[in-house]
Amino acid sequence: MATILIVDDEEADLLGLAAILEPEGHQVLLSRDGDEALETFLGQRVHLVVTDMVMPGRDGLSLISAIKNVDPAASIIAISGKSRGQLEASKIFGAHRVLEKPIARDDLLAAVEAVIGTSQDGTSA
């Protein structure tokens, strides 16, 4: 399945999303801020980034912009429970899907499938 980088400064959200994705066979990488996430993205093959919008330091919009500068085809899902405005802006910056917290399991899995497909290697179907 896919390698998915989850970025969130809220530990419960980070672990909750991982708990949904790992049983589905995805390899999950965790980052607690945008700078750490960008380092991880640059150092490993990542099929999908799921990023929170509101974080200290490099926020979600800045992270999406930096990732898209490196790889314009990067697959991104933006999430937030605090800023509907940033979620909408994330679409302009290149997010493929947006989800509001709290995120239901089925909504997350549907968004992941829509963005990266269901092929075994994580490439688009």
Kinemage of the C-alpha trace (Angstrom):
@kinemage 1
@onewidth
@group {chain A} dominant
@subgroup {mainchain}
@vectorlist {calphas} color= white
{ca met a 1} P 0.000 0.000 0.000
{ca ala a 2} L 1.013 3.642 0.330
{ca thr a 3} L 3.493 5.494 2.477
{ca ile a 4} L 1.510 8.265 4.163
{ca leu a 5} L 3.036 11.177 6.074
{ca ile a 6} L 0.706 12.529 8.772
{ca val a 7} L 1.491 15.999 10.096
{ca asp a 8} L -0.248 17.312 13.211
{ca asp a 9} L 0.886 19.030 16.396
{ca glu a 10} L -1.948 17.373 18.359
{ca glu a 11} L -0.669 13.993 19.579
{ca ala a 12} L -4.152 12.466 19.870
{ca asp a 13} L -5.014 13.403 16.280
{ca leu a 14} L -1.666 12.166 14.993
{ca leu a 15} L -2.040 8.778 16.667
{ca gly a 16} L -5.743 8.525 15.844
{ca leu a 17} L -5.156 8.985 12.120
{ca ala a 18} L -2.288 6.487 12.209
{ca ala a 19} L -4.560 3.980 13.976
{ca ile a 20} L -7.027 4.252 11.085
{ca leu a 21} L -4.468 3.974 8.279
{ca glu a 22} L -2.013 1.344 9.553
{ca pro a 23} L -4.549 -1.526 9.768
{ca glu a 24} L -5.397 -0.816 6.112
{ca gly a 25} L -1.816 -1.756 5.222
{ca his a 26} L -0.356 1.719 4.815
{ca gln a 27} L 3.083 2.625 6.101
{ca val a 28} L 2.586 5.693 8.274
{ca leu a 29} L 5.227 8.325 9.016
{ca leu a 30} L 4.494 10.873 11.756
{ca ser a 31} L 5.607 14.497 12.019
{ca arg a 32} L 4.623 16.926 14.738
{ca asp a 33} L 5.324 20.135 12.811
{ca gly a 34} L 5.749 21.462 9.294
{ca asp a 35} L 9.541 21.706 9.373
{ca glu a 36} L 9.940 18.084 10.493
{ca ala a 37} L 7.402 17.037 7.857
{ca leu a 38} L 9.265 18.800 5.059
{ca glu a 39} L 12.495 17.063 6.110
{ca thr a 40} L 10.730 13.709 6.081
{ca phe a 41} L 9.140 14.420 2.699
{ca leu a 42} L 12.501 15.346 1.203
{ca gly a 43} L 14.232 12.281 2.667
{ca gln a 44} L 11.753 9.505 1.879
{ca arg a 45} L 9.360 8.416 -0.822
{ca val a 46} L 5.945 9.565 0.345
{ca his a 47} L 2.781 8.805 -1.625
{ca leu a 48} L 0.481 11.084 0.369
{ca val a 49} L 0.759 13.886 2.925
{ca val a 50} L -2.109 14.426 5.382
{ca thr a 51} L -1.454 17.748 7.081
{ca asp a 52} L -3.125 19.832 9.729
{ca met a 53} L -3.483 23.497 8.847
{ca val a 54} L -2.974 25.182 12.213
{ca met a 55} L 0.416 24.369 13.752
{ca pro a 56} L 3.137 26.410 15.433
{ca gly a 57} L 6.030 27.367 13.177
{ca arg a 58} L 5.492 26.248 9.582
{ca asp a 59} L 1.715 25.962 9.229
{ca gly a 60} L -0.159 23.757 6.791
{ca leu a 61} L -0.349 26.300 3.975
{ca ser a 62} L 3.383 26.930 4.162
{ca leu a 63} L 4.060 23.184 4.200
{ca ile a 64} L 1.813 22.542 1.196
{ca ser a 65} L 3.514 25.360 -0.699
{ca ala a 66} L 6.995 24.017 0.100
{ca ile a 67} L 6.047 20.465 -0.894
{ca lys a 68} L 4.459 21.604 -4.148
{ca asn a 69} L 7.611 23.619 -4.973
{ca val a 70} L 9.620 20.389 -4.685
{ca asp a 71} L 7.038 18.074 -6.282
{ca pro a 72} L 4.102 19.732 -8.069
{ca ala a 73} L 2.404 16.326 -8.380
{ca ala a 74} L 2.529 15.569 -4.627
{ca ser a 75} L -0.719 14.206 -3.187
{ca ile a 76} L -2.033 16.157 -0.199
{ca ile a 77} L -5.053 16.028 2.097
{ca ala a 78} L -5.531 19.073 4.333
{ca ile a 79} L -7.226 18.716 7.729
{ca ser a 80} L -8.314 21.177 10.389
{ca gly a 81} L -10.699 21.569 13.267
{ca lys a 82} L -9.978 25.241 13.756
{ca ser a 83} L -9.781 27.035 10.431
{ca arg a 84} L -12.295 26.485 7.677
{ca gly a 85} L -10.696 29.442 5.851
{ca gln a 86} L -7.311 27.738 5.750
{ca leu a 87} L -8.923 24.535 4.533
{ca glu a 88} L -10.445 26.415 1.617
{ca ala a 89} L -7.143 28.168 0.914
{ca ser a 90} L -5.337 24.820 0.968
{ca lys a 91} L -7.195 23.877 -2.228
{ca ile a 92} L -5.641 26.882 -3.969
{ca phe a 93} L -2.207 25.855 -2.653
{ca gly a 94} L -2.642 22.352 -4.060
{ca ala a 95} L -4.478 20.120 -1.572
{ca his a 96} L -6.515 17.463 -3.346
{ca arg a 97} L -9.041 16.964 -0.539
{ca val a 98} L -9.949 18.677 2.727
{ca leu a 99} L -11.414 17.156 5.876
{ca glu a 100} L -12.734 18.851 9.007
{ca lys a 101} L -11.880 17.431 12.425
{ca pro a 102} L -13.053 15.301 14.031
{ca ile a 103} L -12.420 13.005 11.089
{ca ala a 104} L -14.544 9.901 10.716
{ca arg a 105} L -12.708 6.704 9.755
{ca asp a 106} L -14.750 6.192 6.592
{ca asp a 107} L -14.246 9.810 5.486
{ca leu a 108} L -10.471 9.512 5.875
{ca leu a 109} L -10.284 6.208 4.028
{ca ala a 110} L -12.499 7.516 1.211
{ca ala a 111} L -10.308 10.616 0.839
{ca val a 112} L -7.123 8.527 0.802
{ca glu a 113} L -8.578 6.224 -1.840
{ca ala a 114} L -9.777 9.158 -3.936
{ca val a 115} L -6.360 10.820 -3.858
{ca ile a 116} L -4.001 7.874 -4.291
{ca gly a 117} L -6.238 5.081 -5.510
{ca thr a 118} L -6.138 1.521 -4.320
{ca ser a 119} L -3.121 0.117 -6.161
{ca gln a 120} L -0.664 -1.879 -4.075
{ca asp a 121} L 2.279 0.458 -4.648
{ca gly a 122} L 0.374 3.622 -3.711
{ca thr a 123} L 0.465 5.122 -7.192
{ca ser a 124} L -2.681 6.593 -8.642
{ca ala a 125} L -5.139 4.131 -10.045
